[in-house]
Amino acid sequence: MRRTTTSVDAVIRIDQVWLAVEPVDMRSGMDRLLARVIEVFGASQPHHAYVFANRRGTRLKVLVCDGFGIWLAVRRLHQGSVHWPRPGDTQMALTAEQARALVIGLPWQRLGEYESISLL
């Protein structure tokens, strides 16, 4: 058996990423998270991703509305926690680079104008 590497287009198109800053119960499913999106953002927009975290910052859930349905992805960190904003604001928009940094645990808030980490 031979293994080949191919380029695959993204399955889900995401135009905007939003953080729901307040922690959520990670037992929440799609329906409860969608209700939270509507409560905080007013509506769910097609091709927008909404990112939720638990209080300790060790788990993330990403709800994506693609115009046809809803996708829900879950990430659990085995060590450390994600860098999350402090509660106060209820929503925050992220750039694509900030979203990538958030998901892998980097300090996304410190991405500068040129989308590179400038301060640790």
Contacts in CASP RR format, 6 or more apart in sequence:
PFRMAT RR
TARGET T0000
AUTHOR 0000-0000-0000
METHOD contacts of the structure
MODEL  1
MRRTTTSVDAVIRIDQVWLAVEPVDMRSGMDRLLARVIEVFGASQPHHAY
VFANRRGTRLKVLVCDGFGIWLAVRRLHQGSVHWPRPGDTQMALTAEQAR
ALVIGLPWQRLGEYESISLL
12 64 0 8 1.000
12 66 0 8 1.000
12 71 0 8 1.000
13 47 0 8 1.000
13 66 0 8 1.000
14 47 0 8 1.000
14 48 0 8 1.000
14 49 0 8 1.000
14 64 0 8 1.000
14 96 0 8 1.000
14 99 0 8 1.000
15 47 0 8 1.000
15 48 0 8 1.000
16 45 0 8 1.000
16 47 0 8 1.000
16 48 0 8 1.000
16 49 0 8 1.000
16 93 0 8 1.000
17 48 0 8 1.000
17 49 0 8 1.000
17 51 0 8 1.000
17 93 0 8 1.000
17 94 0 8 1.000
17 95 0 8 1.000
17 96 0 8 1.000
17 98 0 8 1.000
17 99 0 8 1.000
18 41 0 8 1.000
18 48 0 8 1.000
18 49 0 8 1.000
18 50 0 8 1.000
18 51 0 8 1.000
18 91 0 8 1.000
18 92 0 8 1.000
18 93 0 8 1.000
18 94 0 8 1.000
19 51 0 8 1.000
19 84 0 8 1.000
19 85 0 8 1.000
19 91 0 8 1.000
19 92 0 8 1.000
19 93 0 8 1.000
19 94 0 8 1.000
19 102 0 8 1.000
20 36 0 8 1.000
20 37 0 8 1.000
20 40 0 8 1.000
20 50 0 8 1.000
20 51 0 8 1.000
20 52 0 8 1.000
20 90 0 8 1.000
20 91 0 8 1.000
21 84 0 8 1.000
21 85 0 8 1.000
21 86 0 8 1.000
21 87 0 8 1.000
21 88 0 8 1.000
21 89 0 8 1.000
21 90 0 8 1.000
21 91 0 8 1.000
21 92 0 8 1.000
22 87 0 8 1.000
22 88 0 8 1.000
22 90 0 8 1.000
23 52 0 8 1.000
23 53 0 8 1.000
23 54 0 8 1.000
23 55 0 8 1.000
23 57 0 8 1.000
23 87 0 8 1.000
24 33 0 8 1.000
24 36 0 8 1.000
24 52 0 8 1.000
24 53 0 8 1.000
24 54 0 8 1.000
24 61 0 8 1.000
25 54 0 8 1.000
26 54 0 8 1.000
26 59 0 8 1.000
26 61 0 8 1.000
26 74 0 8 1.000
28 36 0 8 1.000
28 52 0 8 1.000
28 61 0 8 1.000
29 61 0 8 1.000
29 72 0 8 1.000
30 63 0 8 1.000
30 70 0 8 1.000
30 72 0 8 1.000
33 50 0 8 1.000
33 52 0 8 1.000
33 61 0 8 1.000
33 63 0 8 1.000
33 72 0 8 1.000
34 44 0 8 1.000
34 63 0 8 1.000
34 65 0 8 1.000
34 70 0 8 1.000
36 52 0 8 1.000
37 43 0 8 1.000
37 44 0 8 1.000
37 50 0 8 1.000
37 63 0 8 1.000
38 44 0 8 1.000
40 90 0 8 1.000
40 91 0 8 1.000
41 50 0 8 1.000
41 91 0 8 1.000
44 50 0 8 1.000
44 63 0 8 1.000
44 65 0 8 1.000
44 70 0 8 1.000
45 65 0 8 1.000
46 65 0 8 1.000
46 66 0 8 1.000
46 67 0 8 1.000
47 64 0 8 1.000
47 65 0 8 1.000
47 66 0 8 1.000
47 67 0 8 1.000
48 64 0 8 1.000
48 65 0 8 1.000
49 62 0 8 1.000
49 63 0 8 1.000
49 64 0 8 1.000
49 99 0 8 1.000
50 62 0 8 1.000
50 63 0 8 1.000
50 64 0 8 1.000
51 60 0 8 1.000
51 61 0 8 1.000
51 62 0 8 1.000
51 94 0 8 1.000
51 99 0 8 1.000
51 102 0 8 1.000
52 60 0 8 1.000
52 61 0 8 1.000
52 62 0 8 1.000
52 63 0 8 1.000
53 59 0 8 1.000
53 60 0 8 1.000
53 61 0 8 1.000
53 82 0 8 1.000
53 84 0 8 1.000
56 81 0 8 1.000
57 77 0 8 1.000
57 81 0 8 1.000
57 82 0 8 1.000
57 84 0 8 1.000
58 76 0 8 1.000
58 77 0 8 1.000
58 80 0 8 1.000
58 81 0 8 1.000
58 82 0 8 1.000
59 74 0 8 1.000
59 75 0 8 1.000
59 76 0 8 1.000
59 77 0 8 1.000
60 74 0 8 1.000
60 75 0 8 1.000
60 82 0 8 1.000
60 102 0 8 1.000
60 103 0 8 1.000
61 72 0 8 1.000
61 73 0 8 1.000
61 74 0 8 1.000
61 75 0 8 1.000
62 71 0 8 1.000
62 72 0 8 1.000
62 73 0 8 1.000
62 74 0 8 1.000
62 75 0 8 1.000
63 70 0 8 1.000
63 71 0 8 1.000
63 72 0 8 1.000
64 70 0 8 1.000
64 71 0 8 1.000
64 72 0 8 1.000
64 73 0 8 1.000
75 103 0 8 1.000
77 105 0 8 1.000
82 102 0 8 1.000
82 103 0 8 1.000
82 105 0 8 1.000
83 102 0 8 1.000
83 105 0 8 1.000
83 106 0 8 1.000
83 107 0 8 1.000
83 108 0 8 1.000
83 109 0 8 1.000
85 92 0 8 1.000
85 109 0 8 1.000
94 102 0 8 1.000
94 108 0 8 1.000
95 111 0 8 1.000
95 115 0 8 1.000
97 108 0 8 1.000
97 111 0 8 1.000
97 115 0 8 1.000
98 108 0 8 1.000
98 109 0 8 1.000
98 111 0 8 1.000
98 115 0 8 1.000
99 108 0 8 1.000
101 107 0 8 1.000
101 108 0 8 1.000
101 111 0 8 1.000
101 117 0 8 1.000
102 108 0 8 1.000
106 117 0 8 1.000
107 117 0 8 1.000
107 120 0 8 1.000
110 117 0 8 1.000
110 118 0 8 1.000
110 119 0 8 1.000
110 120 0 8 1.000
111 117 0 8 1.000
111 118 0 8 1.000
112 118 0 8 1.000
END
